[in-house]
Amino acid sequence: MKNRIKVLRAEMDLTQAQLAAKLEVSRQTVNAIEKGKFDPSLPLAFKLSHLFGKTIEEIFQNEI
Amino acid sequence: MMKQTDKNWCDNTRKNTVNLAYWTGAWVLTMALVSFGPKFLWNENIPLTIIAILVNLAIGIGVIFANKRHLNSLDELQRKIQLEAMSLALGVAVIFGLSYSMLDVTNLISYDAEISHLVILIGLTYLAGTIIGNMRYR
């Protein structure tokens, strides 16, 4: 699944570690999600949505 | 408030990991005590051996709960890595463990199939699975 987390994170001037701390996950998890290696759960996707002030569809795009 | 929560999550994960390490260390020590104590420390005294085994068992139960708390404190990716490593270790334990046992039963190996060999195999497989998982999602 593609996502815009890296761009949105940069817009908020957050490092991966800072974003991870806000989401209560490890930096490794943020990195894996950004790179599309790991798809987050729905609760974590909602946390991202709330944090960035975007809908889930605006953050994640299905690659099908 | 958010900062405090972030700190709490990290601290909680760290605390549970250290806690698991302490429980595991204590369990290994009591395992050594049960293995070597009867011969080297209390001259095969049966009540002392039973007490040592019960202490080992009690601490082993503590390890199980500490491991559960540790897993619950991980985030979803870390849990996925652990789950994949555990499924690999379980599969290897069942398949290779039974094949190893068959080798012993059919006398194709000259020595007894020891449970300790299986435990070492499980441990190494779990370790390899965790390392591979962490590398995959790095």
N, CA and C atoms of all chains as a GROMACS GRO file, in nm:
protein
  606
    1MET      N    1   0.084  -0.120   0.000
    1MET     CA    2   0.000   0.000   0.000
    1MET      C    3   0.088   0.126   0.000
    2LYS      N    4   0.060   0.217  -0.093
    2LYS     CA    5   0.138   0.341  -0.098
    2LYS      C    6   0.083   0.441   0.004
    3ASN      N    7   0.168   0.530   0.048
    3ASN     CA    8   0.120   0.631   0.143
    3ASN      C    9   0.201   0.760   0.131
    4ARG      N   10   0.147   0.866   0.192
    4ARG     CA   11   0.210   0.998   0.185
    4ARG      C   12   0.267   1.039   0.321
    5ILE      N   13   0.295   0.943   0.403
    5ILE     CA   14   0.338   0.975   0.540
    5ILE      C   15   0.469   1.054   0.542
    6LYS      N   16   0.562   1.016   0.456
    6LYS     CA   17   0.692   1.085   0.456
    6LYS      C   18   0.674   1.234   0.424
    7VAL      N   19   0.588   1.262   0.325
    7VAL     CA   20   0.562   1.401   0.285
    7VAL      C   21   0.491   1.477   0.396
    8LEU      N   22   0.386   1.414   0.451
    8LEU     CA   23   0.308   1.478   0.557
    8LEU      C   24   0.394   1.500   0.682
    9ARG      N   25   0.481   1.405   0.709
    9ARG     CA   26   0.571   1.417   0.825
    9ARG      C   27   0.666   1.534   0.804
   10ALA      N   28   0.718   1.545   0.682
   10ALA     CA   29   0.810   1.655   0.651
   10ALA      C   30   0.738   1.791   0.662
   11GLU      N   31   0.613   1.794   0.618
   11GLU     CA   32   0.535   1.920   0.628
   11GLU      C   33   0.519   1.964   0.773
   12MET      N   34   0.510   1.866   0.861
   12MET     CA   35   0.495   1.898   1.005
   12MET      C   36   0.630   1.911   1.074
   13ASP      N   37   0.737   1.893   0.993
   13ASP     CA   38   0.874   1.903   1.045
   13ASP      C   39   0.898   1.806   1.161
   14LEU      N   40   0.856   1.682   1.137
   14LEU     CA   41   0.874   1.578   1.239
   14LEU      C   42   0.976   1.475   1.191
   15THR      N   43   1.059   1.428   1.281
   15THR     CA   44   1.147   1.316   1.246
   15THR      C   45   1.066   1.186   1.263
   16GLN      N   46   1.122   1.076   1.212
   16GLN     CA   47   1.054   0.947   1.230
   16GLN      C   48   1.039   0.915   1.378
   17ALA      N   49   1.142   0.947   1.455
   17ALA     CA   50   1.138   0.918   1.598
   17ALA      C   51   1.029   1.000   1.667
   18GLN      N   52   1.016   1.126   1.627
   18GLN     CA   53   0.912   1.211   1.688
   18GLN      C   54   0.772   1.162   1.652
   19LEU      N   55   0.756   1.123   1.524
   19LEU     CA   56   0.625   1.071   1.482
   19LEU      C   57   0.594   0.940   1.557
   20ALA      N   58   0.697   0.856   1.569
   20ALA     CA   59   0.680   0.728   1.639
   20ALA      C   60   0.636   0.752   1.783
   21ALA      N   61   0.697   0.851   1.847
   21ALA     CA   62   0.662   0.881   1.986
   21ALA      C   63   0.516   0.927   1.997
   22LYS      N   64   0.474   1.010   1.900
   22LYS     CA   65   0.335   1.057   1.904
   22LYS      C   66   0.236   0.943   1.880
   23LEU      N   67   0.277   0.844   1.798
   23LEU     CA   68   0.188   0.732   1.767
   23LEU      C   69   0.199   0.618   1.868
   24GLU      N   70   0.297   0.630   1.958
   24GLU     CA   71   0.325   0.524   2.056
   24GLU      C   72   0.364   0.393   1.988
   25VAL      N   73   0.450   0.405   1.888
   25VAL     CA   74   0.508   0.287   1.823
   25VAL      C   75   0.659   0.310   1.813
   26SER      N   76   0.732   0.208   1.765
   26SER     CA   77   0.876   0.224   1.750
   26SER      C   78   0.908   0.300   1.621
   27ARG      N   79   1.029   0.356   1.614
   27ARG     CA   80   1.072   0.426   1.492
   27ARG      C   81   1.078   0.327   1.375
   28GLN      N   82   1.116   0.203   1.406
   28GLN     CA   83   1.122   0.097   1.304
   28GLN      C   84   0.984   0.079   1.237
   29THR      N   85   0.879   0.088   1.317
   29THR     CA   86   0.744   0.071   1.263
   29THR      C   87   0.707   0.186   1.170
   30VAL      N   88   0.739   0.309   1.211
   30VAL     CA   89   0.712   0.425   1.124
   30VAL      C   90   0.788   0.410   0.993
   31ASN      N   91   0.914   0.370   1.002
   31ASN     CA   92   0.996   0.353   0.882
   31ASN      C   93   0.939   0.246   0.790
   32ALA      N   94   0.897   0.133   0.849
   32ALA     CA   95   0.841   0.023   0.768
   32ALA      C   96   0.710   0.064   0.700
   33ILE      N   97   0.629   0.144   0.770
   33ILE     CA   98   0.502   0.191   0.711
   33ILE      C   99   0.533   0.289   0.597
   34GLU      N  100   0.624   0.381   0.622
   34GLU     CA  101   0.661   0.481   0.518
   34GLU      C  102   0.710   0.414   0.390
   35LYS      N  103   0.789   0.308   0.408
   35LYS     CA  104   0.845   0.238   0.292
   35LYS      C  105   0.748   0.140   0.229
   36GLY      N  106   0.629   0.126   0.288
   36GLY     CA  107   0.529   0.034   0.232
   36GLY      C  108   0.558  -0.111   0.261
   37LYS      N  109   0.648  -0.137   0.357
   37LYS     CA  110   0.682  -0.275   0.391
   37LYS      C  111   0.580  -0.334   0.489
   38PHE      N  112   0.510  -0.245   0.559
   38PHE     CA  113   0.416  -0.291   0.661
   38PHE      C  114   0.291  -0.204   0.657
   39ASP      N  115   0.176  -0.269   0.650
   39ASP     CA  116   0.049  -0.196   0.650
   39ASP      C  117  -0.002  -0.184   0.794
   40PRO      N  118  -0.031  -0.060   0.837
   40PRO     CA  119  -0.074  -0.044   0.977
   40PRO      C  120  -0.215  -0.097   0.999
   41SER      N  121  -0.246  -0.122   1.126
   41SER     CA  122  -0.382  -0.162   1.162
   41SER      C  123  -0.474  -0.041   1.146
   42LEU      N  124  -0.604  -0.065   1.149
   42LEU     CA  125  -0.701   0.044   1.137
   42LEU      C  126  -0.687   0.146   1.251
   43PRO      N  127  -0.672   0.101   1.378
   43PRO     CA  128  -0.653   0.201   1.485
   43PRO      C  129  -0.531   0.290   1.463
   44LEU      N  130  -0.421   0.230   1.413
   44LEU     CA  131  -0.301   0.311   1.389
   44LEU      C  132  -0.321   0.405   1.270
   45ALA      N  133  -0.394   0.357   1.169
   45ALA     CA  134  -0.425   0.443   1.054
   45ALA      C  135  -0.511   0.562   1.099
   46PHE      N  136  -0.604   0.538   1.190
   46PHE     CA  137  -0.687   0.648   1.243
   46PHE      C  138  -0.603   0.747   1.325
   47LYS      N  139  -0.504   0.694   1.397
   47LYS     CA  140  -0.415   0.782   1.473
   47LYS      C  141  -0.339   0.874   1.378
   48LEU      N  142  -0.290   0.816   1.268
   48LEU     CA  143  -0.218   0.895   1.167
   48LEU      C  144  -0.311   1.000   1.106
   49SER      N  145  -0.432   0.955   1.076
   49SER     CA  146  -0.532   1.044   1.018
   49SER      C  147  -0.560   1.163   1.110
   50HIS      N  148  -0.576   1.134   1.238
   50HIS     CA  149  -0.604   1.238   1.338
   50HIS      C  150  -0.484   1.332   1.351
   51LEU      N  151  -0.365   1.274   1.354
   51LEU     CA  152  -0.242   1.353   1.373
   51LEU      C  153  -0.218   1.448   1.256
   52PHE      N  154  -0.236   1.397   1.134
   52PHE     CA  155  -0.209   1.479   1.015
   52PHE      C  156  -0.330   1.564   0.973
   53GLY      N  157  -0.445   1.538   1.033
   53GLY     CA  158  -0.566   1.612   0.997
   53GLY      C  159  -0.612   1.580   0.855
   54LYS      N  160  -0.592   1.457   0.813
   54LYS     CA  161  -0.634   1.411   0.680
   54LYS      C  162  -0.719   1.285   0.694
   55THR      N  163  -0.796   1.254   0.591
   55THR     CA  164  -0.870   1.127   0.595
   55THR      C  165  -0.772   1.013   0.566
   56ILE      N  166  -0.811   0.893   0.601
   56ILE     CA  167  -0.725   0.777   0.576
   56ILE      C  168  -0.697   0.763   0.426
   57GLU      N  169  -0.801   0.792   0.344
   57GLU     CA  170  -0.783   0.781   0.198
   57GLU      C  171  -0.683   0.884   0.145
   58GLU      N  172  -0.672   0.997   0.214
   58GLU     CA  173  -0.576   1.099   0.171
   58GLU      C  174  -0.432   1.060   0.208
   59ILE      N  175  -0.420   0.970   0.304
   59ILE     CA  176  -0.286   0.927   0.347
   59ILE      C  177  -0.244   0.798   0.275
   60PHE      N  178  -0.338   0.704   0.263
   60PHE     CA  179  -0.305   0.574   0.204
   60PHE      C  180  -0.377   0.555   0.070
   61GLN      N  181  -0.305   0.500  -0.025
   61GLN     CA  182  -0.364   0.467  -0.155
   61GLN      C  183  -0.339   0.320  -0.185
   62ASN      N  184  -0.449   0.250  -0.220
   62ASN     CA  185  -0.434   0.110  -0.256
   62ASN      C  186  -0.364   0.099  -0.392
   63GLU      N  187  -0.273   0.002  -0.404
   63GLU     CA  188  -0.194  -0.011  -0.528
   63GLU      C  189  -0.262  -0.095  -0.635
   64ILE      N  190  -0.383  -0.147  -0.604
   64ILE     CA  191  -0.450  -0.234  -0.703
   64ILE      C  192  -0.487  -0.154  -0.827
   65MET      N  193   0.064   1.669   2.774
   65MET     CA  194  -0.007   1.542   2.802
   65MET      C  195   0.039   1.434   2.705
   66MET      N  196   0.044   1.473   2.575
   66MET     CA  197   0.088   1.377   2.472
   66MET      C  198   0.231   1.332   2.500
   67LYS      N  199   0.318   1.427   2.539
   67LYS     CA  200   0.458   1.396   2.566
   67LYS      C  201   0.469   1.295   2.679
   68GLN      N  202   0.385   1.316   2.783
   68GLN     CA  203   0.387   1.227   2.898
   68GLN      C  204   0.347   1.085   2.855
   69THR      N  205   0.245   1.075   2.766
   69THR     CA  206   0.198   0.945   2.719
   69THR      C  207   0.307   0.875   2.638
   70ASP      N  208   0.376   0.953   2.550
   70ASP     CA  209   0.483   0.897   2.468
   70ASP      C  210   0.590   0.836   2.557
   71LYS      N  211   0.627   0.916   2.658
   71LYS     CA  212   0.733   0.873   2.748
   71LYS      C  213   0.687   0.746   2.821
   72ASN      N  214   0.561   0.744   2.861
   72ASN     CA  215   0.508   0.629   2.932
   72ASN      C  216   0.515   0.503   2.848
   73TRP      N  217   0.483   0.516   2.717
   73TRP     CA  218   0.483   0.398   2.630
   73TRP      C  219   0.625   0.341   2.618
   74CYS      N  220   0.721   0.429   2.592
   74CYS     CA  221   0.861   0.386   2.579
   74CYS      C  222   0.911   0.327   2.711
   75ASP      N  223   0.882   0.397   2.818
   75ASP     CA  224   0.928   0.350   2.949
   75ASP      C  225   0.866   0.215   2.984
   76ASN      N  226   0.737   0.201   2.950
   76ASN     CA  227   0.667   0.077   2.979
   76ASN      C  228   0.727  -0.040   2.900
   77THR      N  229   0.756  -0.016   2.771
   77THR     CA  230   0.815  -0.121   2.687
   77THR      C  231   0.952  -0.160   2.741
   78ARG      N  232   1.031  -0.056   2.774
   78ARG     CA  233   1.166  -0.082   2.827
   78ARG      C  234   1.158  -0.159   2.959
   79LYS      N  235   1.067  -0.115   3.044
   79LYS     CA  236   1.052  -0.178   3.176
   79LYS      C  237   1.013  -0.326   3.161
   80ASN      N  238   0.920  -0.354   3.070
   80ASN     CA  239   0.876  -0.493   3.050
   80ASN      C  240   0.984  -0.579   2.988
   81THR      N  241   1.068  -0.521   2.901
   81THR     CA  242   1.179  -0.596   2.841
   81THR      C  243   1.282  -0.631   2.947
   82VAL      N  244   1.318  -0.531   3.030
   82VAL     CA  245   1.415  -0.556   3.137
   82VAL      C  246   1.358  -0.656   3.237
   83ASN      N  247   1.229  -0.643   3.267
   83ASN     CA  248   1.163  -0.734   3.358
   83ASN      C  249   1.170  -0.879   3.308
   84LEU      N  250   1.147  -0.896   3.177
   84LEU     CA  251   1.154  -1.030   3.117
   84LEU      C  252   1.296  -1.085   3.127
   85ALA      N  253   1.395  -0.997   3.104
   85ALA     CA  254   1.536  -1.040   3.113
   85ALA      C  255   1.568  -1.088   3.255
   86TYR      N  256   1.519  -1.015   3.356
   86TYR     CA  257   1.543  -1.056   3.496
   86TYR      C  258   1.480  -1.192   3.525
   87TRP      N  259   1.354  -1.208   3.484
   87TRP     CA  260   1.284  -1.335   3.508
   87TRP      C  261   1.355  -1.450   3.437
   88THR      N  262   1.397  -1.427   3.312
   88THR     CA  263   1.464  -1.532   3.235
   88THR      C  264   1.598  -1.567   3.300
   89GLY      N  265   1.672  -1.464   3.344
   89GLY     CA  266   1.801  -1.488   3.410
   89GLY      C  267   1.782  -1.570   3.537
   90ALA      N  268   1.679  -1.534   3.614
   90ALA     CA  269   1.652  -1.607   3.739
   90ALA      C  270   1.614  -1.752   3.708
   91TRP      N  271   1.538  -1.770   3.603
   91TRP     CA  272   1.497  -1.906   3.565
   91TRP      C  273   1.618  -1.991   3.524
   92VAL      N  274   1.709  -1.930   3.447
   92VAL     CA  275   1.830  -2.002   3.404
   92VAL      C  276   1.914  -2.039   3.527
   93LEU      N  277   1.925  -1.946   3.621
   93LEU     CA  278   2.003  -1.974   3.742
   93LEU      C  279   1.943  -2.090   3.822
   94THR      N  280   1.809  -2.089   3.836
   94THR     CA  281   1.745  -2.198   3.912
   94THR      C  282   1.753  -2.330   3.835
   95MET      N  283   1.756  -2.320   3.702
   95MET     CA  284   1.773  -2.441   3.619
   95MET      C  285   1.912  -2.501   3.645
   96ALA      N  286   2.013  -2.413   3.652
   96ALA     CA  287   2.149  -2.458   3.682
   96ALA      C  288   2.154  -2.518   3.823
   97LEU      N  289   2.080  -2.454   3.915
   97LEU     CA  290   2.077  -2.502   4.053
   97LEU      C  291   2.018  -2.644   4.060
   98VAL      N  292   1.908  -2.665   3.986
   98VAL     CA  293   1.845  -2.798   3.984
   98VAL      C  294   1.937  -2.900   3.917
   99SER      N  295   2.009  -2.858   3.813
   99SER     CA  296   2.094  -2.950   3.738
   99SER      C  297   2.219  -2.991   3.817
  100PHE      N  298   2.281  -2.892   3.883
  100PHE     CA  299   2.410  -2.920   3.949
  100PHE      C  300   2.403  -2.926   4.101
  101GLY      N  301   2.298  -2.868   4.159
  101GLY     CA  302   2.286  -2.864   4.305
  101GLY      C  303   2.288  -3.001   4.371
  102PRO      N  304   2.207  -3.096   4.325
  102PRO     CA  305   2.203  -3.228   4.392
  102PRO      C  306   2.341  -3.293   4.402
  103LYS      N  307   2.422  -3.277   4.301
  103LYS     CA  308   2.553  -3.344   4.301
  103LYS      C  309   2.660  -3.263   4.374
  104PHE      N  310   2.659  -3.130   4.351
  104PHE     CA  311   2.770  -3.049   4.402
  104PHE      C  312   2.738  -2.968   4.527
  105LEU      N  313   2.610  -2.945   4.557
  105LEU     CA  314   2.578  -2.856   4.670
  105LEU      C  315   2.513  -2.927   4.788
  106TRP      N  316   2.418  -3.018   4.761
  106TRP     CA  317   2.349  -3.078   4.876
  106TRP      C  318   2.347  -3.231   4.873
  107ASN      N  319   2.444  -3.288   4.807
  107ASN     CA  320   2.470  -3.432   4.816
  107ASN      C  321   2.344  -3.518   4.798
  108GLU      N  322   2.268  -3.492   4.690
  108GLU     CA  323   2.151  -3.572   4.652
  108GLU      C  324   2.039  -3.570   4.756
  109ASN      N  325   2.034  -3.468   4.839
  109ASN     CA  326   1.926  -3.459   4.939
  109ASN      C  327   1.793  -3.438   4.866
  110ILE      N  328   1.702  -3.533   4.878
  110ILE     CA  329   1.578  -3.530   4.798
  110ILE      C  330   1.487  -3.411   4.831
  111PRO      N  331   1.460  -3.382   4.961
  111PRO     CA  332   1.374  -3.264   4.988
  111PRO      C  333   1.429  -3.135   4.928
  112LEU      N  334   1.561  -3.115   4.937
  112LEU     CA  335   1.621  -2.994   4.880
  112LEU      C  336   1.608  -2.992   4.727
  113THR      N  337   1.620  -3.110   4.667
  113THR     CA  338   1.605  -3.118   4.521
  113THR      C  339   1.462  -3.084   4.481
  114ILE      N  340   1.365  -3.136   4.558
  114ILE     CA  341   1.223  -3.105   4.528
  114ILE      C  342   1.197  -2.955   4.543
  115ILE      N  343   1.252  -2.896   4.649
  115ILE     CA  344   1.234  -2.751   4.671
  115ILE      C  345   1.294  -2.673   4.553
  116ALA      N  346   1.413  -2.715   4.511
  116ALA     CA  347   1.479  -2.645   4.398
  116ALA      C  348   1.395  -2.656   4.270
  117ILE      N  349   1.339  -2.774   4.249
  117ILE     CA  350   1.255  -2.793   4.128
  117ILE      C  351   1.128  -2.706   4.137
  118LEU      N  352   1.070  -2.700   4.256
  118LEU     CA  353   0.948  -2.618   4.274
  118LEU      C  354   0.979  -2.469   4.254
  119VAL      N  355   1.095  -2.427   4.304
  119VAL     CA  356   1.136  -2.286   4.285
  119VAL      C  357   1.156  -2.258   4.137
  120ASN      N  358   1.224  -2.352   4.069
  120ASN     CA  359   1.246  -2.340   3.924
  120ASN      C  360   1.113  -2.331   3.848
  121LEU      N  361   1.018  -2.416   3.889
  121LEU     CA  362   0.886  -2.417   3.825
  121LEU      C  363   0.814  -2.284   3.850
  122ALA      N  364   0.819  -2.237   3.975
  122ALA     CA  365   0.751  -2.111   4.009
  122ALA      C  366   0.809  -1.995   3.928
  123ILE      N  367   0.940  -1.990   3.920
  123ILE     CA  368   1.003  -1.881   3.844
  123ILE      C  369   0.973  -1.897   3.694
  124GLY      N  370   0.965  -2.023   3.648
  124GLY     CA  371   0.929  -2.049   3.508
  124GLY      C  372   0.790  -1.994   3.476
  125ILE      N  373   0.697  -2.010   3.570
  125ILE     CA  374   0.562  -1.954   3.550
  125ILE      C  375   0.571  -1.801   3.545
  126GLY      N  376   0.658  -1.746   3.628
  126GLY     CA  377   0.682  -1.601   3.625
  126GLY      C  378   0.734  -1.556   3.489
  127VAL      N  379   0.821  -1.638   3.428
  127VAL     CA  380   0.875  -1.606   3.295
  127VAL      C  381   0.762  -1.600   3.192
  128ILE      N  382   0.669  -1.696   3.202
  128ILE     CA  383   0.557  -1.699   3.107
  128ILE      C  384   0.476  -1.570   3.115
  129PHE      N  385   0.444  -1.527   3.238
  129PHE     CA  386   0.366  -1.403   3.254
  129PHE      C  387   0.446  -1.279   3.214
  130ALA      N  388   0.577  -1.281   3.244
  130ALA     CA  389   0.662  -1.167   3.206
  130ALA      C  390   0.669  -1.158   3.054
  131ASN      N  391   0.676  -1.274   2.988
  131ASN     CA  392   0.680  -1.276   2.841
  131ASN      C  393   0.551  -1.223   2.781
  132LYS      N  394   0.439  -1.260   2.845
  132LYS     CA  395   0.308  -1.212   2.799
  132LYS      C  396   0.298  -1.060   2.814
  133ARG      N  397   0.343  -1.009   2.929
  133ARG     CA  398   0.342  -0.863   2.950
  133ARG      C  399   0.433  -0.794   2.849
  134HIS      N  400   0.548  -0.856   2.820
  134HIS     CA  401   0.642  -0.800   2.724
  134HIS      C  402   0.579  -0.791   2.585
  135LEU      N  403   0.514  -0.901   2.543
  135LEU     CA  404   0.450  -0.902   2.410
  135LEU      C  405   0.339  -0.798   2.402
  136ASN      N  406   0.263  -0.784   2.510
  136ASN     CA  407   0.154  -0.686   2.511
  136ASN      C  408   0.204  -0.542   2.505
  137SER      N  409   0.328  -0.521   2.548
  137SER     CA  410   0.380  -0.384   2.549
  137SER      C  411   0.445  -0.347   2.414
  138LEU      N  412   0.459  -0.444   2.325
  138LEU     CA  413   0.520  -0.415   2.194
  138LEU      C  414   0.419  -0.349   2.102
  139ASP      N  415   0.469  -0.282   1.996
  139ASP     CA  416   0.376  -0.226   1.898
  139ASP      C  417   0.341  -0.334   1.795
  140GLU      N  418   0.252  -0.300   1.701
  140GLU     CA  419   0.197  -0.404   1.613
  140GLU      C  420   0.301  -0.468   1.520
  141LEU      N  421   0.400  -0.391   1.474
  141LEU     CA  422   0.503  -0.450   1.388
  141LEU      C  423   0.593  -0.544   1.469
  142GLN      N  424   0.630  -0.497   1.588
  142GLN     CA  425   0.715  -0.581   1.673
  142GLN      C  426   0.643  -0.712   1.709
  143ARG      N  427   0.512  -0.703   1.732
  143ARG     CA  428   0.435  -0.825   1.761
  143ARG      C  429   0.432  -0.918   1.640
  144LYS      N  430   0.420  -0.859   1.521
  144LYS     CA  431   0.417  -0.939   1.398
  144LYS      C  432   0.550  -1.014   1.382
  145ILE      N  433   0.660  -0.943   1.408
  145ILE     CA  434   0.792  -1.006   1.398
  145ILE      C  435   0.802  -1.121   1.499
  146GLN      N  436   0.756  -1.097   1.620
  146GLN     CA  437   0.761  -1.201   1.723
  146GLN      C  438   0.672  -1.320   1.684
  147LEU      N  439   0.554  -1.290   1.631
  147LEU     CA  440   0.461  -1.396   1.592
  147LEU      C  441   0.522  -1.484   1.482
  148GLU      N  442   0.584  -1.420   1.382
  148GLU     CA  443   0.645  -1.496   1.273
  148GLU      C  444   0.761  -1.581   1.324
  149ALA      N  445   0.840  -1.524   1.415
  149ALA     CA  446   0.954  -1.599   1.472
  149ALA      C  447   0.904  -1.717   1.554
  150MET      N  448   0.797  -1.694   1.631
  150MET     CA  449   0.742  -1.801   1.714
  150MET      C  450   0.679  -1.912   1.629
  151SER      N  451   0.611  -1.872   1.520
  151SER     CA  452   0.550  -1.975   1.434
  151SER      C  453   0.657  -2.059   1.367
  152LEU      N  454   0.768  -1.994   1.329
  152LEU     CA  455   0.881  -2.068   1.270
  152LEU      C  456   0.940  -2.164   1.372
  153ALA      N  457   0.960  -2.114   1.495
  153ALA     CA  458   1.019  -2.198   1.601
  153ALA      C  459   0.928  -2.316   1.634
  154LEU      N  460   0.797  -2.290   1.640
  154LEU     CA  461   0.702  -2.398   1.670
  154LEU      C  462   0.703  -2.504   1.560
  155GLY      N  463   0.701  -2.459   1.435
  155GLY     CA  464   0.703  -2.552   1.322
  155GLY      C  465   0.828  -2.638   1.322
  156VAL      N  466   0.941  -2.573   1.340
  156VAL     CA  467   1.069  -2.645   1.344
  156VAL      C  468   1.071  -2.744   1.461
  157ALA      N  469   1.018  -2.700   1.576
  157ALA     CA  470   1.018  -2.786   1.695
  157ALA      C  471   0.936  -2.913   1.670
  158VAL      N  472   0.818  -2.897   1.612
  158VAL     CA  473   0.731  -3.013   1.589
  158VAL      C  474   0.790  -3.104   1.482
  159ILE      N  475   0.824  -3.048   1.368
  159ILE     CA  476   0.871  -3.130   1.255
  159ILE      C  477   1.006  -3.196   1.285
  160PHE      N  478   1.106  -3.112   1.322
  160PHE     CA  479   1.239  -3.168   1.346
  160PHE      C  480   1.242  -3.248   1.476
  161GLY      N  481   1.162  -3.205   1.576
  161GLY     CA  482   1.158  -3.277   1.703
  161GLY      C  483   1.108  -3.419   1.685
  162LEU      N  484   1.000  -3.434   1.608
  162LEU     CA  485   0.944  -3.567   1.586
  162LEU      C  486   1.035  -3.654   1.499
  163SER      N  487   1.097  -3.592   1.398
  163SER     CA  488   1.191  -3.667   1.314
  163SER      C  489   1.310  -3.715   1.397
  164TYR      N  490   1.357  -3.626   1.484
  164TYR     CA  491   1.470  -3.660   1.573
  164TYR      C  492   1.432  -3.775   1.665
  165SER      N  493   1.309  -3.768   1.717
  165SER     CA  494   1.259  -3.873   1.805
  165SER      C  495   1.249  -4.006   1.731
  166MET      N  496   1.205  -3.999   1.604
  166MET     CA  497   1.194  -4.122   1.521
  166MET      C  498   1.332  -4.184   1.499
  167LEU      N  499   1.431  -4.099   1.480
  167LEU     CA  500   1.568  -4.150   1.462
  167LEU      C  501   1.611  -4.230   1.584
  168ASP      N  502   1.570  -4.181   1.702
  168ASP     CA  503   1.604  -4.248   1.827
  168ASP      C  504   1.524  -4.378   1.842
  169VAL      N  505   1.394  -4.369   1.817
  169VAL     CA  506   1.305  -4.486   1.832
  169VAL      C  507   1.348  -4.600   1.740
  170THR      N  508   1.386  -4.565   1.618
  170THR     CA  509   1.424  -4.667   1.519
  170THR      C  510   1.572  -4.706   1.528
  171ASN      N  511   1.638  -4.650   1.631
  171ASN     CA  512   1.781  -4.679   1.656
  171ASN      C  513   1.874  -4.643   1.540
  172LEU      N  514   1.834  -4.542   1.465
  172LEU     CA  515   1.921  -4.496   1.356
  172LEU      C  516   2.032  -4.405   1.409
  173ILE      N  517   2.013  -4.354   1.532
  173ILE     CA  518   2.123  -4.282   1.597
  173ILE      C  519   2.164  -4.360   1.721
  174SER      N  520   2.293  -4.354   1.751
  174SER     CA  521   2.347  -4.439   1.858
  174SER      C  522   2.321  -4.381   1.997
  175TYR      N  523   2.287  -4.251   2.005
  175TYR     CA  524   2.266  -4.186   2.136
  175TYR      C  525   2.116  -4.156   2.154
  176ASP      N  526   2.080  -4.117   2.278
  176ASP     CA  527   1.940  -4.084   2.307
  176ASP      C  528   1.907  -3.943   2.256
  177ALA      N  529   1.786  -3.928   2.202
  177ALA     CA  530   1.740  -3.795   2.160
  177ALA      C  531   1.704  -3.717   2.286
  178GLU      N  532   1.785  -3.618   2.320
  178GLU     CA  533   1.764  -3.540   2.443
  178GLU      C  534   1.673  -3.422   2.417
  179ILE      N  535   1.588  -3.391   2.516
  179ILE     CA  536   1.498  -3.275   2.505
  179ILE      C  537   1.579  -3.146   2.496
  180SER      N  538   1.698  -3.146   2.560
  180SER     CA  539   1.781  -3.025   2.559
  180SER      C  540   1.824  -2.988   2.417
  181HIS      N  541   1.845  -3.090   2.333
  181HIS     CA  542   1.882  -3.062   2.193
  181HIS      C  543   1.768  -2.987   2.123
  182LEU      N  544   1.644  -3.031   2.153
  182LEU     CA  545   1.527  -2.967   2.092
  182LEU      C  546   1.512  -2.823   2.143
  183VAL      N  547   1.536  -2.804   2.272
  183VAL     CA  548   1.526  -2.669   2.330
  183VAL      C  549   1.628  -2.574   2.264
  184ILE      N  550   1.748  -2.626   2.244
  184ILE     CA  551   1.852  -2.544   2.179
  184ILE      C  552   1.808  -2.509   2.036
  185LEU      N  553   1.754  -2.609   1.966
  185LEU     CA  554   1.707  -2.586   1.828
  185LEU      C  555   1.596  -2.480   1.825
  186ILE      N  556   1.501  -2.492   1.920
  186ILE     CA  557   1.391  -2.394   1.927
  186ILE      C  558   1.447  -2.254   1.953
  187GLY      N  559   1.538  -2.247   2.049
  187GLY     CA  560   1.598  -2.117   2.084
  187GLY      C  561   1.669  -2.053   1.967
  188LEU      N  562   1.750  -2.133   1.898
  188LEU     CA  563   1.826  -2.080   1.784
  188LEU      C  564   1.732  -2.039   1.669
  189THR      N  565   1.628  -2.121   1.645
  189THR     CA  566   1.532  -2.089   1.539
  189THR      C  567   1.457  -1.960   1.570
  190TYR      N  568   1.417  -1.946   1.696
  190TYR     CA  569   1.346  -1.825   1.740
  190TYR      C  570   1.435  -1.702   1.724
  191LEU      N  571   1.560  -1.719   1.764
  191LEU     CA  572   1.657  -1.608   1.752
  191LEU      C  573   1.675  -1.569   1.606
  192ALA      N  574   1.695  -1.672   1.520
  192ALA     CA  575   1.713  -1.645   1.376
  192ALA      C  576   1.588  -1.579   1.318
  193GLY      N  577   1.471  -1.628   1.358
  193GLY     CA  578   1.345  -1.571   1.308
  193GLY      C  579   1.330  -1.425   1.348
  194THR      N  580   1.370  -1.392   1.471
  194THR     CA  581   1.360  -1.253   1.518
  194THR      C  582   1.457  -1.164   1.441
  195ILE      N  583   1.579  -1.213   1.420
  195ILE     CA  584   1.679  -1.134   1.346
  195ILE      C  585   1.633  -1.111   1.202
  196ILE      N  586   1.586  -1.219   1.137
  196ILE     CA  587   1.539  -1.208   0.997
  196ILE      C  588   1.422  -1.110   0.988
  197GLY      N  589   1.327  -1.122   1.083
  197GLY     CA  590   1.211  -1.032   1.085
  197GLY      C  591   1.252  -0.886   1.100
  198ASN      N  592   1.345  -0.861   1.191
  198ASN     CA  593   1.391  -0.724   1.213
  198ASN      C  594   1.464  -0.669   1.090
  199MET      N  595   1.539  -0.757   1.023
  199MET     CA  596   1.609  -0.713   0.901
  199MET      C  597   1.509  -0.684   0.789
  200ARG      N  598   1.405  -0.768   0.780
  200ARG     CA  599   1.305  -0.752   0.673
  200ARG      C  600   1.231  -0.619   0.684
  201TYR      N  601   1.201  -0.579   0.806
  201TYR     CA  602   1.123  -0.456   0.825
  201TYR      C  603   1.209  -0.337   0.866
  202ARG      N  604   1.341  -0.347   0.843
  202ARG     CA  605   1.430  -0.238   0.882
  202ARG      C  606   1.412  -0.118   0.791
   0.00000   0.00000   0.00000
